[in-house]
Amino acid sequence: MNMEKHPQTRSWLGETIEVAAVLACVFVSTTAIAQPFYVPSGSMEPTLQIGDAFLGSKFPYGWSRYSMPFSVGPHSGTRLMGRMPERGDVVVFRHPHGGTETLVKRLIGLPGDTVQMVDGRLVINGKTLPLERAGDGTVEDGDGRRVSVARYVETLPGGAKHPIFKWQWDGMADNTEPVKVPEGHFFMMGDNRDNSLDSRVPVTMGGVGLVPMENLMARADVMLGSYDYLNADRPKDWMGQFRLSRFFRSIH
């Protein structure tokens, strides 16, 4: 004898299926397609500012355990459908120290490259990179203070250009020993050169060191929006802190 389901049972099943479908879509989109990220520091200024929110594409480099929610998955030196990043990409990655910290830097050195800083200038494979003065820019620190600093455009091997900020030429990371990037690793640097603990500084000294391929999470592609929350102290200032010119623009 066939028994018809009670209307309340059908309603409960339908709602459960809808919720499961939504969760599945969220899981797939944040695992295989893209994920939003937020910028809490100024190490990538002027390219990324404090308070920027951007979308990182996960498919350009393939997938590893760090592409998964909560980093669920086995340790592996290879990536599913892995593809080599391009020099100059702005990359989101998991910090190599083994914690849960997520960082965003520019990919400067590929496997086989020799990278060095000499008097504040970037040297790759024995060649000092072209650096062109491009006026001044404004740096915002963690207290919301704004400081004018020299802006330059650096040209990487292959022709990719990107802006950097440079405060000085004799800082802690302005003169380094040459480092040859091993297979399966990358050399990352912040565009705010004098305010970035990156691959110029080893993990043991608080830096990033060389970043394994497995740790790559996404390529920063599109700015979603930007809000200068550091200077939104008073209610009357809240609406004026949206940086509308930074909404929905490409990241290079």
GULUM-775448 format. One record per residue (C-alpha): residue in three letters; x, y, z. Coordinates in nm, 4 decimals. Each point is the difference from the previous one (the first is absolute). Example, Ala and Ser with C-alpha at 12.3 -4.5 7.8 and 13.67 -1.06 7.14 Angstrom:
2
("ALA"; (1.2300; -0.4500; 0.7800))
("SER"; (0.1370; 0.3440; -0.0660))
***
This chain:
252
("MET"; (0.0000; 0.0000; 0.0000))
("ASN"; (0.1424; 0.3389; -0.1051))
("MET"; (0.0191; 0.2631; 0.2708))
("GLU"; (-0.0003; 0.3690; -0.0953))
("LYS"; (0.2470; 0.2203; 0.1847))
("HIS"; (-0.1426; 0.2511; 0.2431))
("PRO"; (0.0098; 0.3617; -0.1359))
("GLN"; (0.2203; 0.1088; 0.2935))
("THR"; (0.2450; -0.2814; -0.0786))
("ARG"; (0.0169; 0.1046; -0.3656))
("SER"; (0.0581; 0.3625; 0.1068))
("TRP"; (0.2777; -0.0987; 0.2412))
("LEU"; (0.1700; -0.2149; -0.2640))
("GLY"; (-0.0224; 0.2776; -0.2556))
("GLU"; (0.1536; 0.2558; 0.2328))
("THR"; (0.2772; -0.2422; 0.0955))
("ILE"; (0.0822; -0.0640; -0.3644))
("GLU"; (0.0042; 0.3740; -0.0735))
("VAL"; (0.2373; 0.0699; 0.2892))
("ALA"; (0.2247; -0.2877; -0.1051))
("ALA"; (0.0059; 0.1307; -0.3569))
("VAL"; (0.0970; 0.3498; 0.1168))
("LEU"; (0.2773; -0.1389; 0.2202))
("ALA"; (0.1246; -0.2163; -0.2865))
("CYS"; (0.0093; 0.3038; -0.2321))
("VAL"; (0.1924; 0.2027; 0.2585))
("PHE"; (0.2434; -0.2879; 0.0533))
("VAL"; (0.0605; -0.0425; -0.3732))
("SER"; (0.0343; 0.3722; -0.0687))
("THR"; (0.2498; 0.0607; 0.2816))
("THR"; (0.1921; -0.3176; -0.0791))
("ALA"; (0.0170; -0.0191; -0.3764))
("ILE"; (-0.0817; 0.3455; -0.1343))
("ALA"; (0.0775; 0.3031; 0.2146))
("GLN"; (0.0075; 0.1378; 0.3526))
("PRO"; (-0.0221; 0.3519; 0.1440))
("PHE"; (0.2930; 0.1290; 0.2066))
("TYR"; (0.0553; 0.3065; 0.2161))
("VAL"; (0.3163; 0.2126; 0.0335))
("PRO"; (0.0898; 0.0896; 0.3625))
("SER"; (0.3514; 0.1412; -0.0555))
("GLY"; (0.1892; 0.2350; -0.2298))
("SER"; (0.2774; -0.2306; -0.1209))
("MET"; (-0.1402; -0.0029; -0.3563))
("GLU"; (-0.0614; 0.3742; -0.0354))
("PRO"; (-0.0560; 0.1633; -0.2433))
("THR"; (-0.1470; -0.3039; -0.1803))
("LEU"; (-0.2109; -0.1082; 0.2987))
("GLN"; (-0.1020; 0.2345; 0.2803))
("ILE"; (-0.1116; -0.0635; 0.3563))
("GLY"; (-0.3744; -0.0639; -0.0153))
("ASP"; (-0.0065; -0.1394; -0.3546))
("ALA"; (-0.2150; -0.3048; -0.0693))
("PHE"; (0.0854; -0.2013; -0.3086))
("LEU"; (-0.0897; -0.3212; -0.1786))
("GLY"; (0.2663; -0.2672; -0.0385))
("SER"; (-0.0335; -0.2513; -0.2832))
("LYS"; (0.0881; -0.3554; 0.1060))
("PHE"; (0.0152; -0.1788; -0.3346))
("PRO"; (0.3046; 0.1733; -0.1608))
("TYR"; (0.2509; -0.2029; 0.2054))
("GLY"; (-0.2007; -0.3171; 0.0531))
("TRP"; (-0.0948; -0.1256; 0.3469))
("SER"; (0.1768; -0.1138; 0.3158))
("ARG"; (-0.1216; -0.0575; 0.3557))
("TYR"; (0.0268; 0.3753; 0.0596))
("SER"; (-0.2575; 0.0550; -0.2739))
("MET"; (-0.2514; -0.1895; 0.2140))
("PRO"; (-0.2102; 0.1458; 0.2815))
("PHE"; (0.1841; -0.0432; 0.3315))
("SER"; (0.2983; -0.1375; -0.1999))
("VAL"; (-0.1471; -0.3503; 0.0119))
("GLY"; (0.2096; -0.2471; -0.1952))
("PRO"; (0.3290; -0.1902; 0.0011))
("HIS"; (0.3411; 0.1608; -0.0293))
("SER"; (0.1260; -0.0241; -0.3589))
("GLY"; (0.2782; 0.1507; -0.2049))
("THR"; (-0.2231; 0.0035; -0.3089))
("ARG"; (-0.3240; 0.1786; -0.0822))
("LEU"; (-0.3113; -0.1282; -0.1731))
("MET"; (0.0106; 0.1399; -0.3546))
("GLY"; (0.2912; 0.2135; 0.1159))
("ARG"; (0.1307; 0.2757; -0.2259))
("MET"; (0.3041; 0.2215; 0.0462))
("PRO"; (-0.0749; 0.3568; 0.1149))
("GLU"; (0.1339; 0.2919; -0.1992))
("ARG"; (0.2632; 0.2385; 0.1252))
("GLY"; (-0.1741; 0.3147; 0.1207))
("ASP"; (-0.3223; -0.1696; 0.1143))
("VAL"; (-0.1494; 0.1274; 0.3254))
("VAL"; (-0.0375; -0.3248; 0.1942))
("VAL"; (-0.1924; -0.1041; 0.3111))
("PHE"; (0.1787; -0.2749; 0.1929))
("ARG"; (0.0212; -0.1724; 0.3363))
("HIS"; (0.2997; 0.1050; 0.2108))
("PRO"; (0.2765; -0.2645; -0.0187))
("HIS"; (0.0445; -0.0036; 0.3788))
("GLY"; (-0.2806; -0.2563; 0.0187))
("GLY"; (-0.2658; 0.2115; 0.1714))
("THR"; (-0.3295; 0.1321; -0.1323))
("GLU"; (0.1208; 0.3444; -0.1086))
("THR"; (-0.0934; 0.0997; -0.3550))
("LEU"; (0.2141; 0.2542; -0.1864))
("VAL"; (-0.0048; 0.1806; -0.3337))
("LYS"; (0.3212; 0.1019; -0.1808))
("ARG"; (0.1346; 0.0371; -0.3521))
("LEU"; (0.1773; -0.2958; -0.1594))
("ILE"; (0.3492; 0.1220; -0.0859))
("GLY"; (0.2141; -0.3122; -0.0416))
("LEU"; (-0.0808; -0.3271; -0.1772))
("PRO"; (0.1746; -0.3355; 0.0543))
("GLY"; (0.3579; 0.0234; -0.1260))
("ASP"; (0.0228; 0.3794; 0.0394))
("THR"; (0.2689; 0.1620; 0.2124))
("VAL"; (-0.1408; 0.2977; 0.1931))
("GLN"; (0.1925; 0.2649; 0.1899))
("MET"; (-0.0382; 0.3562; 0.1309))
("VAL"; (0.2908; 0.2384; -0.0561))
("ASP"; (-0.0253; 0.3531; 0.1411))
("GLY"; (-0.3789; -0.0239; -0.0035))
("ARG"; (-0.0179; -0.1154; -0.3641))
("LEU"; (-0.1377; -0.3377; -0.1008))
("VAL"; (0.2444; -0.2221; -0.1895))
("ILE"; (-0.1250; -0.3131; -0.1780))
("ASN"; (0.2431; -0.2397; -0.1649))
("GLY"; (0.2789; 0.2557; 0.0237))
("LYS"; (-0.1954; 0.2819; -0.1653))
("THR"; (-0.1143; 0.3106; 0.1900))
("LEU"; (-0.3623; 0.0664; -0.0875))
("PRO"; (-0.1023; 0.3298; -0.1598))
("LEU"; (-0.1542; 0.2419; 0.2487))
("GLU"; (-0.1747; 0.3176; -0.1169))
("ARG"; (-0.1082; 0.2828; 0.2315))
("ALA"; (-0.3753; 0.0557; -0.0193))
("GLY"; (-0.0636; 0.2915; 0.2337))
("ASP"; (-0.1102; -0.0415; 0.3603))
("GLY"; (-0.2693; -0.2051; 0.1662))
("THR"; (-0.1684; -0.0213; 0.3370))
("VAL"; (0.0661; -0.2770; 0.2480))
("GLU"; (-0.2524; -0.0718; 0.2749))
("ASP"; (0.1363; -0.1714; 0.3077))
("GLY"; (-0.1822; -0.2136; 0.2562))
("ASP"; (-0.1000; 0.3116; 0.1996))
("GLY"; (-0.1668; 0.1687; -0.2949))
("ARG"; (0.2772; 0.2562; -0.0468))
("ARG"; (0.0803; 0.0955; -0.3573))
("VAL"; (0.3571; 0.0661; -0.1110))
("SER"; (0.1294; 0.1079; -0.3404))
("VAL"; (0.2588; -0.2378; -0.1481))
("ALA"; (0.1841; -0.0406; -0.3304))
("ARG"; (-0.1795; -0.2132; -0.2591))
("TYR"; (0.1818; -0.1985; -0.2692))
("VAL"; (-0.0909; -0.2360; -0.2826))
("GLU"; (0.2079; -0.3180; -0.0099))
("THR"; (0.0335; -0.2133; -0.3136))
("LEU"; (0.0384; -0.3747; 0.0555))
("PRO"; (0.1740; -0.2402; -0.2403))
("GLY"; (-0.2508; -0.0641; -0.2773))
("GLY"; (-0.1306; 0.3572; 0.0030))
("ALA"; (-0.2646; 0.0000; 0.2745))
("LYS"; (-0.0122; 0.3373; 0.1771))
("HIS"; (-0.1322; 0.0787; 0.3459))
("PRO"; (0.0189; 0.2890; 0.2471))
("ILE"; (0.1992; -0.0038; 0.3219))
("PHE"; (0.0525; 0.2361; 0.2927))
("LYS"; (0.3568; 0.0609; 0.1149))
("TRP"; (0.0835; 0.1859; 0.3205))
("GLN"; (0.3741; -0.0548; 0.0243))
("TRP"; (0.2901; -0.1838; -0.1668))
("ASP"; (0.1979; -0.1364; 0.2927))
("GLY"; (-0.2588; -0.1813; 0.2091))
("MET"; (0.0096; -0.3472; 0.1526))
("ALA"; (-0.1020; -0.1767; -0.3235))
("ASP"; (0.1668; 0.2342; -0.2510))
("ASN"; (0.3201; -0.2051; -0.0190))
("THR"; (-0.0383; -0.3773; 0.0028))
("GLU"; (0.1961; -0.3060; -0.1025))
("PRO"; (-0.0993; -0.1556; -0.3343))
("VAL"; (-0.2655; -0.2697; 0.0409))
("LYS"; (-0.0602; -0.2656; -0.2639))
("VAL"; (-0.3656; -0.0991; -0.0018))
("PRO"; (-0.0268; -0.3807; 0.0164))
("GLU"; (-0.2409; -0.2144; -0.1989))
("GLY"; (-0.3574; 0.0237; 0.1240))
("HIS"; (0.0517; 0.3315; 0.1827))
("PHE"; (-0.0466; 0.3726; -0.0653))
("PHE"; (0.1501; 0.3284; 0.1155))
("MET"; (-0.2673; 0.2470; 0.1144))
("MET"; (0.0317; 0.3725; 0.0758))
("GLY"; (-0.2300; 0.2795; 0.1122))
("ASP"; (-0.0368; 0.3073; -0.2220))
("ASN"; (0.0483; 0.2211; 0.3075))
("ARG"; (0.3635; -0.1051; 0.0019))
("ASP"; (0.1070; 0.1479; 0.3337))
("ASN"; (-0.3071; -0.1229; 0.1881))
("SER"; (-0.0211; -0.3658; -0.0990))
("LEU"; (0.1354; -0.3097; 0.1727))
("ASP"; (0.0169; -0.2218; -0.3071))
("SER"; (0.2340; -0.2491; -0.1682))
("ARG"; (0.2962; 0.2303; 0.0626))
("VAL"; (-0.0342; -0.0882; 0.3689))
("PRO"; (0.0168; -0.3646; 0.1189))
("VAL"; (-0.2808; -0.1505; 0.2056))
("THR"; (0.2340; -0.0248; 0.3006))
("MET"; (0.0270; 0.3806; -0.0008))
("GLY"; (-0.3718; 0.0637; -0.0369))
("GLY"; (-0.0118; 0.0082; -0.3782))
("VAL"; (-0.1554; -0.2243; -0.2619))
("GLY"; (0.3017; -0.1700; -0.1507))
("LEU"; (-0.0542; -0.1988; -0.3189))
("VAL"; (-0.3599; -0.1031; -0.0627))
("PRO"; (-0.0770; -0.3607; -0.1036))
("MET"; (-0.2280; -0.0572; -0.2989))
("GLU"; (-0.2385; -0.1893; 0.2273))
("ASN"; (-0.0652; 0.3148; 0.2063))
("LEU"; (-0.1461; 0.2020; -0.2884))
("MET"; (-0.3697; 0.0654; 0.0508))
("ALA"; (-0.1138; 0.2436; -0.2702))
("ARG"; (0.0953; 0.2737; -0.2431))
("ALA"; (-0.1271; 0.3473; 0.0940))
("ASP"; (-0.2014; 0.1094; -0.3024))
("VAL"; (-0.2844; 0.2438; 0.0733))
("MET"; (-0.0505; 0.2691; 0.2614))
("LEU"; (-0.3469; -0.0311; 0.1507))
("GLY"; (0.0077; 0.3166; 0.2078))
("SER"; (0.1991; 0.2072; 0.2467))
("TYR"; (-0.0773; 0.1761; 0.3264))
("ASP"; (0.2440; 0.2091; 0.2062))
("TYR"; (-0.1210; -0.1201; 0.3390))
("LEU"; (0.3124; 0.1376; 0.1733))
("ASN"; (-0.1277; 0.3545; -0.0523))
("ALA"; (-0.3690; -0.0670; 0.0663))
("ASP"; (0.0107; 0.1142; 0.3628))
("ARG"; (-0.3112; 0.2170; 0.0048))
("PRO"; (-0.3445; -0.0901; -0.1364))
("LYS"; (0.0004; 0.3038; -0.2291))
("ASP"; (0.3150; -0.1365; -0.1690))
("TRP"; (-0.1262; -0.3534; -0.0591))
("MET"; (-0.1512; 0.0431; -0.3462))
("GLY"; (0.2935; 0.2057; -0.1261))
("GLN"; (0.2523; -0.2789; 0.0558))
("PHE"; (-0.1158; -0.2149; -0.2922))
("ARG"; (0.2708; 0.0098; -0.2676))
("LEU"; (-0.2373; -0.0130; -0.2961))
("SER"; (0.2806; 0.0303; -0.2558))
("ARG"; (0.1319; -0.3394; 0.1137))
("PHE"; (-0.3259; -0.1922; -0.0464))
("PHE"; (-0.0117; -0.2712; -0.2691))
("ARG"; (0.3442; 0.0569; -0.1514))
("SER"; (0.2580; -0.2508; -0.1177))
("ILE"; (0.3048; -0.0756; 0.2118))
("HIS"; (0.3376; 0.0002; -0.1733))
***
